[in-house]
């Protein structure tokens, strides 16, 4: 068991927090507060500062370390990055959707582009945890829209929590359209936070098919939290051919790969 430390100055405490999270992979707010003998509010301020400086990644209830300094970029910053590729992916994915379908869509810049690409559709039903999706969808395309609640994440602008609609057994979803942080032959699809991974997996299990949207930058990468193996995906829509190892794994897993023109 780790020895408790006496309360320390902010800079030395934060340096030690980086070391602890790096060694363990993650740490919770209560755990760090107990270890350093400071309040949970103090720890949260420390973690927010370390996240803003790119030294740790702020996660639900604590912090995680990601190799290579990987960190969460605010969704508002990601919307413009690789926008041409995302628009191509979105257009190709929208062509897989029929009028009248029920969709469940998670947050992210590529799924936001997908929602915008559905403006010509009609009578769609939507379940989402994304605030930007709710804000920017075309009302004419959707008959019913349901927001999934939970704890609001400012950087990604999503709500994280159990998708409570699944507990009632009253939701019939045709297609889950999922944006991911990484996709690889070994790790499958993954994202930054454990709670987010659990929520995305629950979303896919509500649907009869799962479409993953991922640009080529996410190939053969792995993020902190695994969502599911490749076999849980029905269709991958991307903007470039996957590398050989990933392409082979997708084929063996029965995943249809669509490369957006």
Secondary structure, 3 states (H helix, E strand, C coil): CCCCCCCCCHHHHHHHHHHHHHHHCEEEHHHHHHHHCCCHHHHHHHHHHHHHCCCCEEECCEEECCHHHCCCCCHHHHCCCCHHHHHHHHHHHHCCCCCCCEEEECCCHHHHHHHHHCCCCCCEEEEECEHHHHHHCCHHHEEEEEECCCEEECCCCEEECCCCHHHHCCCCEEEEEEECCEEECCCEEEECCHHHHHHHHHHHHHEEEEEEECCHHHECCCCCEEEECHHHCCEEEECCCCCHHHHHHHHHCCCEEEECC
